[in-house]
Amino acid sequence: MFAPDILSLRQFYATPFGEEVRSLIAASIQHLWPDIKGDALLGIGYATPYLENYRNGTEPVIVCMPARQGAACWPSSEANMTFLAHESEFPLRENSINRILLIHSFEHSEPLSAMVEEMWRVLTPGGRMIAVVPNRLGFWSRSSRSPFGYGRPFSILQLRDLLSEKQFTPTRSSSALFLPPTHWRLLWRLARKIERIGKFLCPFFGGVLLIEAEKQLYASIRQPVVVRKKYVVSIAANQPILGLKS
């Protein structure tokens, strides 16, 4: 399965077109998670363009980039908070992360079931995840003008079934990118209005789907119930990333 590498992803988001795409998706993520103060956040895939809004608090924000994609240091002006890992084996302790954001990840993952199980393992009880994936019903999954035109697209029912099967409880879902994947700037000037209209009239026909799910232990008998913890850790440049196994 072809997947964009780190260079093509960085180049896409460095363009005006990529920035417009980022801003619309980021607004949808921000709507679901307006404030995560005090929560440890893990980005999986190429999530760095969407994490800047969550770096103002004291909570740690770290990024796992899959080996096949490659990795880049982030943030550029501070201590590196990214690490390279296989999608089915995160070097993180159990119950060490409060939130997970996946983008450019689900659609390219071959061991998808194993990755979802790993997410369950590292999330705290009550922890939440958001996956952003290409919409099988949208135009963006059929175009090569963006990274969302590669990999396996999903329907909202497929996402809910996948997460429910792995003991997650889907809580909320939405979509974004109701504009077609065009570079026509005049149309993009109307993007915010078109997004609002699209979310109201046909909420699951955007170019990408967003689904939020929660780790609720009463839905599973595989693990004992433990108290949810907040992980507020300051990470110095010469210290290992939060939760890394020794």
C-alpha positions, 0 to 999 in steps of 0.5 A: 500500500502506497503511503506518503512519506515524511517529505511529501507530507511536509511539502504539502502542509507548507503550501497555501493549499495545505494550510487551508486544508489544515485550518479547516480540519484543525477547526473541527478537531478544536470543536471536539476538543476545545480544552485538554488542559492537564491531559497528556496528548499523543499524536500518531501519524503526521499529526504535528500540524494539528498539535500547535493549539495544544502546546500552550498548557503544561501537559506534554504533547508527544508524537509517534511517527510510523517507521514506513513514513519516516520522522522529523523533529518537532517542534523545530525550536525546542527539544524534540518530542517525536519518536519513530516506532512500529504501529503495533508496538508503542514504546509507552507504558500502560495507562500513560496517555490521556488523549490520542490524535491520529491523522495520516495514520489509520488509512495507511496502517497494515496492522490496523487492529494491532494499532488500535489494541496498542492505543487501548493499552496506553490510554488511561481509563476514560482516555479519548482518541480522535481519528481523522481519515479519508471519507469513502463517500467524499471527493478527497479520497478519489483525488491525488492532490492531497495526502487524503487521496492515498490509502484506504478510505472509510465510512463512518459505520466502518470506523464505529464497528472497528473501534467497538470491536476493539472495546472502544466506545464511539462518542462523537463523529463529524466530517470536514472538507466539504469543498472539492480538492481544488486549488481555486482560491476564489472558492476557498475564500468561501470555505468557512461558510461552505463548511458550516452549510455542509455540516448542517445539511450533510454532516457525513459527506465531507472529504474526511471523517472525524470520530472520537471514541473513549476507553471505557473499562466497563465495556471490557473484561480484559483489564481491571478497573483503575483510577484515571490519572492525569499525567502532567510532566515537564520533559527536559531536552536530556530526558526520555520521552514521557512513558518510554519503556526503560 
